[in-house]
Amino acid sequence: MHTAHKSSGDKAPRDIQRIQSNKKGNTEGKRNKETRHESPQCRKTSYQEILQRLDTKEKQHECSQCYKTFARRSDLVIHQIIHTGENPHQCGTCGKAFSKVCHLKTHQKIHTGEKLYKCTTCGKVFKQLSNLKGHQMIHTGEKPHQCSTCRKAFRHMSALKRHQMIHTGEKPHQCTTCGKAFRQITLLKTHQRIHTGENPHQCSTCGKALSCMSALKTHQMIHTGEKPHQCSTCGKAFSHMYHLKTHQMVHTGEKPHQCSTCGKAYSHMCHLKTHQMIHTGEKPHQCSTCGKAFSHLSHLKGHLKIHTGEKPHQCSTCGKALSCMSSLKTHQMIHTGEKPHQCSTCGKAFTKMFQLKLHQMIHTGEMPHQCSTCGKAFNQLCHLKKHQKVHTGGKPYRCTTCGKYFRSSSDLNKHQITHTREKPHQCCQCGKAFSRISILKRHQRIHSNDVLP
């Protein structure tokens, strides 16, 4: 009996210990549970710390082509597709290939006709919400992404990044054929078509083929006459936004692009680049027929028509055909009498801007082109080149009829009229024709009662 009682007595303390242990365990478990459900502020701070560690993490994965670095290897692999040109994701409907699967999915909506997101302002529909949001900024005027260097603002981050490359000079996309570098892969692809001769985008109206879709759309406006971009100052309309922006600088007088050699400023970067070739002597565009080189591609294209004899632009008044549209517009001013460029000093007006600039040098006395041999200065480069042949004795232009040699092609052309008896310059008042433009101008003074003594 006593032994059993003792055993029962021993059991009681053990039960008490077990209960206390359970209570302790429950208390600790509750405490742990409370710890797991701490305030969101602690969790948020922890998440920010993780993000901070990711932001400050060393970028260890470097591209062997352009040396750009990435924090993750997967980002490097995606980036390298730019250099390899690999497009592993192909559309099963039309066969077009893409570098990323997300781009393929967006493209496939063209075939399905799926357009989910509609602009409530103008009704335009988009396949992606991001495109709709970007479009809506046109209506709101919002430009949230600002350049820290020049303070210019953009609607999209991608546009800001492209712009910043102007300040850094970064051009990561290089042509493997000629070595020319570009800021954007799309510009590189368009450039490479110069080497391949590829013009995949054809105009359905005239059949002209162009290297990129944007060029085709701009070209088609010639046929439709569409000019959606209008100047708010003078009302002049343009087919392309960039032409409008360039035009508006006429009113503002803005010339942001300055030559580092002579200080001359221009309203557009392409004009500055063409000007800088005067200092460098660079003429990258060469005629395959005669070998003559030009600083600008448009000048080469105009020159090539001399060899082909192509004159597609005809005057509707007199029927004269010209090789380029700008020449036709200038020619038509003979019939209309239009002279839009006026000298602010003496009031004399001219048909061309460059004629006004040359005239203004009479008032300023400016003669920027100097002969290195004798020091004589000229207001035009062509006059300097003609003068320099006095020192060299060169007369490279030969008349095929009489064999006489001339220092310039213009002198040869004037001489050849004596053989052909051609009189291409006609008076629009009385119809009388002349061999030279200077004689026509002298004649026209008869009609204006401005006769020389």
C-alpha positions in Angstrom: 0.0 0.0 0.0 2.7 2.3 0.9 4.7 1.5 -2.2 1.6 2.2 -4.4 1.0 5.5 -2.6 4.6 6.5 -3.2 4.3 5.7 -6.9 1.2 7.8 -7.1 2.9 10.6 -5.3 5.9 10.5 -7.7 3.5 10.7 -10.7 1.9 13.9 -9.5 5.1 16.0 -9.7 5.8 14.6 -13.1 2.3 15.6 -14.4 2.8 19.1 -13.0 6.2 19.3 -14.8 4.6 18.2 -18.0 1.8 20.8 -17.7 4.3 23.5 -17.0 6.4 22.4 -19.9 3.4 22.5 -22.2 2.5 26.0 -20.9 6.0 27.1 -21.5 5.9 25.6 -25.0 2.6 27.2 -25.8 3.9 30.6 -24.5 7.0 30.3 -26.7 5.0 29.1 -29.7 2.6 32.0 -29.2 5.6 34.3 -29.0 7.1 32.8 -32.1 3.7 33.2 -33.9 3.5 36.8 -32.8 7.1 37.3 -34.1 6.0 35.9 -37.5 3.1 38.3 -37.7 5.1 41.5 -36.9 4.2 44.8 -38.3 4.4 45.3 -42.1 6.9 48.1 -41.5 9.6 45.6 -40.5 8.8 43.4 -43.5 9.0 46.5 -45.8 12.3 47.6 -44.4 13.7 44.1 -45.1 12.4 44.2 -48.7 14.1 47.5 -49.2 17.3 46.2 -47.9 17.1 43.3 -50.4 16.5 45.7 -53.3 19.4 47.9 -52.1 21.6 44.8 -52.1 20.5 44.0 -55.7 21.1 47.6 -56.8 24.6 47.8 -55.3 25.4 44.2 -56.5 28.5 44.1 -58.6 27.8 43.6 -62.3 30.1 40.6 -63.0 28.7 39.5 -66.4 30.4 41.4 -69.3 29.6 41.3 -73.0 32.7 40.4 -75.0 31.5 42.5 -78.0 30.7 45.9 -76.5 31.9 45.4 -72.8 28.5 46.3 -71.4 28.1 44.6 -67.9 25.0 42.9 -66.4 24.1 41.7 -62.9 22.5 38.5 -64.1 23.8 36.1 -66.7 20.3 35.7 -68.2 20.3 39.5 -69.0 23.7 39.1 -70.7 22.4 36.2 -72.9 19.4 38.2 -74.0 21.7 41.2 -74.7 24.1 39.1 -76.8 21.4 38.4 -79.4 21.8 42.0 -80.5 25.3 41.2 -81.8 24.6 37.7 -83.2 21.4 38.8 -84.9 19.8 35.6 -83.7 16.0 35.5 -83.9 15.0 32.1 -82.3 11.3 32.9 -81.9 9.4 32.4 -85.2 5.8 33.2 -86.2 4.0 30.1 -87.4 1.7 32.2 -89.6 4.1 34.4 -91.6 7.5 33.1 -90.6 8.8 36.4 -89.2 11.4 35.8 -86.5 12.1 37.7 -83.2 14.8 37.8 -80.6 12.3 37.8 -77.7 9.2 35.7 -77.1 7.3 38.8 -75.8 7.9 40.5 -79.2 6.6 37.4 -81.0 3.4 37.4 -78.9 2.8 41.0 -79.7 3.3 40.4 -83.4 0.9 37.4 -83.5 -1.9 39.8 -82.5 -1.6 41.3 -86.0 -2.8 38.0 -87.5 -5.6 37.5 -84.9 -6.7 41.1 -85.2 -6.8 41.4 -81.4 -6.9 45.0 -80.1 -7.9 45.2 -76.5 -7.0 48.7 -75.3 -8.8 51.8 -76.5 -8.0 55.5 -76.0 -11.0 57.3 -74.5 -9.9 60.6 -76.1 -9.4 59.8 -79.8 -10.7 56.2 -80.0 -7.4 54.7 -81.2 -6.9 51.0 -80.2 -3.8 49.2 -79.1 -2.7 45.6 -78.6 -0.7 46.4 -75.4 -1.6 48.5 -72.4 1.9 50.0 -72.3 1.4 51.3 -75.9 -1.9 52.9 -74.8 -0.3 54.6 -71.8 2.5 55.9 -74.0 -0.1 57.2 -76.5 -2.2 58.9 -73.9 0.8 61.1 -73.0 0.3 62.8 -76.5 -3.1 64.1 -75.3 -1.9 65.0 -71.7 1.5 66.4 -72.8 3.1 64.5 -70.0 6.9 63.9 -70.3 8.0 62.4 -67.0 11.6 61.4 -68.1 14.0 64.3 -68.0 17.7 64.4 -69.2 19.9 65.4 -66.3 22.4 67.0 -68.7 20.3 69.3 -70.8 16.9 69.0 -69.0 15.1 67.9 -72.2 12.0 65.8 -71.3 10.6 62.6 -73.0 7.5 60.5 -72.7 9.3 57.2 -72.6 12.4 56.0 -70.7 13.7 54.3 -73.9 13.7 57.7 -75.7 15.6 59.3 -72.8 18.2 56.5 -72.9 18.7 57.0 -76.7 18.9 60.8 -76.2 21.6 60.4 -73.5 23.9 58.7 -75.9 24.2 62.1 -77.7 25.9 63.5 -74.6 28.0 60.3 -73.9 28.8 59.7 -77.6 28.0 56.0 -77.1 27.4 54.1 -80.3 27.3 50.4 -79.4 26.0 49.0 -82.7 28.7 48.8 -85.3 28.5 47.8 -89.0 30.8 44.8 -89.7 31.2 45.9 -93.3 32.4 49.5 -93.1 32.8 50.0 -89.3 30.3 52.8 -88.9 28.6 52.9 -85.5 25.1 53.7 -84.5 23.2 54.4 -81.3 20.2 52.2 -82.2 20.1 48.7 -83.7 17.3 49.8 -86.0 19.6 52.4 -87.6 22.3 49.8 -88.0 19.9 47.5 -89.8 18.7 50.3 -92.1 22.3 51.3 -92.8 23.3 47.7 -93.7 20.8 47.7 -96.5 23.2 50.2 -98.3 25.7 47.4 -98.6 23.2 44.7 -99.4 21.1 46.9 -101.7 18.0 45.6 -100.1 14.8 47.7 -100.4 12.0 45.5 -99.1 9.3 48.2 -98.8 7.6 49.0 -102.1 5.2 51.9 -102.9 1.9 50.4 -104.3 1.4 53.6 -106.3 4.6 54.2 -108.2 6.6 51.0 -107.4 9.5 52.8 -105.8 11.3 50.6 -103.3 12.7 51.9 -100.0 14.9 50.5 -97.3 12.6 51.1 -94.3 8.9 51.4 -93.5 9.1 54.9 -92.1 10.7 56.1 -95.4 7.9 54.4 -97.3 5.2 56.1 -95.2 6.8 59.5 -95.8 7.2 58.8 -99.5 3.5 57.9 -99.8 2.5 61.3 -98.6 3.8 62.6 -102.0 1.0 60.8 -103.7 -1.7 61.6 -101.1 -0.6 65.2 -100.5 -0.9 64.6 -96.8 0.9 67.1 -94.6 -0.4 66.5 -91.0 2.2 68.7 -89.2 1.4 72.4 -89.3 3.4 75.4 -88.1 1.4 77.4 -85.6 3.2 80.6 -86.5 2.9 80.8 -90.3 0.5 77.9 -91.1 3.0 76.0 -93.4 2.4 72.3 -93.3 4.9 69.4 -93.5 4.6 65.6 -94.1 7.1 64.8 -91.3 7.3 66.1 -87.7 11.1 66.5 -87.9 10.7 68.9 -90.9 8.3 71.0 -88.9 10.7 71.2 -85.9 13.5 72.3 -88.3 11.2 74.8 -89.9 10.2 76.3 -86.5 13.8 77.3 -85.9 13.4 79.8 -88.7 10.9 81.7 -86.5 12.8 81.2 -83.2 16.3 81.7 -84.8 17.5 78.8 -82.8 20.8 77.2 -84.0 21.8 74.7 -81.3 24.5 72.8 -83.3 27.8 74.7 -83.5 31.0 73.9 -85.4 33.9 73.5 -83.0 36.4 74.6 -85.7 35.0 77.9 -87.0 32.0 78.5 -84.6 29.4 78.5 -87.3 26.0 77.4 -86.0 23.2 75.4 -87.6 19.6 74.5 -86.8 20.1 70.8 -87.6 22.8 68.3 -86.8 22.9 66.9 -90.4 23.7 70.4 -91.7 26.6 70.7 -89.2 28.0 67.3 -90.2 27.9 68.4 -93.9 29.6 71.7 -93.0 32.4 70.0 -91.0 33.4 68.1 -94.1 34.7 71.4 -95.5 37.3 71.4 -92.7 38.1 67.7 -92.9 37.9 67.5 -96.7 36.0 64.3 -96.3 33.9 63.2 -99.4 32.6 59.7 -98.7 30.1 59.5 -101.6 31.9 58.7 -104.9 30.5 58.4 -108.4 31.1 54.9 -109.8 31.1 56.3 -113.4 33.6 59.3 -113.3 35.1 58.9 -109.8 33.9 62.4 -108.6 33.4 62.5 -104.9 30.8 64.4 -102.8 30.4 65.2 -99.1 26.6 64.5 -99.2 24.7 61.6 -100.7 22.0 63.9 -102.1 24.7 65.7 -104.1 25.9 62.4 -105.5 22.3 61.4 -106.5 21.9 64.7 -108.3 25.2 64.3 -110.1 24.4 60.7 -111.2 21.5 62.1 -113.3 24.2 63.9 -115.5 25.4 60.5 -116.7 21.9 58.9 -117.0 20.3 62.0 -118.5 17.3 61.5 -116.2 15.1 64.6 -115.8 11.9 63.4 -114.2 10.6 66.8 -113.0 8.9 68.9 -115.7 7.7 72.5 -115.6 4.0 72.7 -116.2 4.3 76.2 -117.7 7.1 75.9 -120.3 7.7 72.2 -120.3 11.4 72.4 -119.3 12.5 69.2 -117.6 14.9 69.2 -114.6 16.8 66.5 -112.7 15.6 67.3 -109.2 12.5 68.7 -107.5 14.4 71.6 -105.8 15.6 72.8 -109.3 12.1 72.7 -110.6 10.7 74.8 -107.7 13.5 77.3 -108.2 12.9 77.4 -112.0 9.1 77.9 -111.5 9.9 81.2 -109.6 11.0 82.6 -113.0 7.4 82.3 -114.2 5.8 83.4 -110.9 8.4 86.2 -110.2 8.5 84.9 -106.6 11.6 86.0 -104.5 11.0 85.0 -100.9 14.4 85.7 -99.5 14.9 89.5 -98.9 18.0 91.4 -97.7 17.3 93.2 -94.5 19.9 95.9 -95.3 19.0 97.0 -98.9 15.7 95.2 -99.5 16.9 93.2 -102.6 15.1 89.9 -102.9 16.3 86.5 -104.2 14.8 83.2 -105.2 17.3 81.1 -103.2 18.6 81.5 -99.6 22.2 80.9 -100.6 22.0 83.8 -103.1 20.8 86.0 -100.2 23.7 84.9 -98.0 26.3 85.6 -100.8 24.7 89.0 -101.4 24.9 89.9 -97.7 28.7 89.4 -97.8 28.7 92.6 -100.0 27.4 94.5 -96.9 29.6 92.7 -94.4 32.7 92.5 -96.6 33.1 88.9 -95.5 35.4 86.7 -97.7 36.0 83.5 -95.9 37.8 81.5 -98.7 41.5 82.6 -99.0 44.1 81.4 -101.5 47.0 79.8 -99.7 49.4 80.8 -102.6 48.8 84.5 -103.1 46.4 85.4 -100.2 43.5 86.6 -102.4 40.2 86.0 -100.7 36.8 85.1 -102.2 33.2 84.9 -100.9 32.6 81.6 -102.6 34.6 78.3 -102.5 33.9 77.7 -106.2 35.5 81.1 -107.0 38.6 80.2 -105.0 39.0 76.8 -106.7 38.7 78.5 -110.1 41.3 81.1 -109.1 43.7 78.4 -107.9 43.9 77.1 -111.4 45.7 80.3 -112.4 48.6 79.2 -110.2 48.5 75.5 -111.3 47.7 76.3 -115.0 45.2 73.5 -115.0 42.4 73.6 -117.7 40.9 70.1 -117.3 37.6 70.8 -119.2 37.9 70.3 -123.0 35.3 71.1 -125.6 34.6 68.1 -127.8 33.7 70.2 -130.8 36.7 72.5 -131.2 39.2 71.1 -128.6 39.5 74.3 -126.6 40.3 73.9 -122.9 38.7 75.7 -119.9 39.4 76.0 -116.2 35.8 75.3 -115.1 32.8 73.3 -116.3 30.7 76.5 -116.2 33.1 78.2 -118.6 32.9 75.1 -120.9 29.1 75.1 -120.8 29.0 78.8 -121.7 31.4 78.1 -124.6 29.5 75.1 -126.0 26.4 77.3 -126.5 28.4 79.0 -129.3 28.4 75.7 -131.1 24.8 74.6 -130.4 23.3 78.1 -130.7 21.1 77.1 -127.7 19.2 79.8 -125.9 17.7 78.1 -122.8 16.8 81.3 -120.9 13.5 82.8 -122.0 11.8 86.0 -121.0 8.4 85.3 -119.5 7.2 88.7 -120.6 7.9 88.8 -124.4 9.2 85.3 -125.1 12.7 86.4 -126.3 15.4 83.8 -125.5 19.0 84.2 -124.5 22.1 82.0 -124.2 23.0 83.3 -120.7 21.0 84.1 -117.6 22.9 87.3 -117.1 21.8 88.6 -120.5 18.2 87.6 -119.7 18.3 89.6 -116.4 19.7 92.6 -118.3 16.9 92.3 -120.8 14.2 92.0 -118.2 15.1 95.5 -116.9 13.5 96.8 -120.1 10.2 95.6 -119.0 10.6 96.9 -115.5 11.8 100.3 -116.8 15.1 99.8 -115.0 17.3 100.3 -118.1 21.0 100.6 -117.6 22.6 103.7 -119.2 
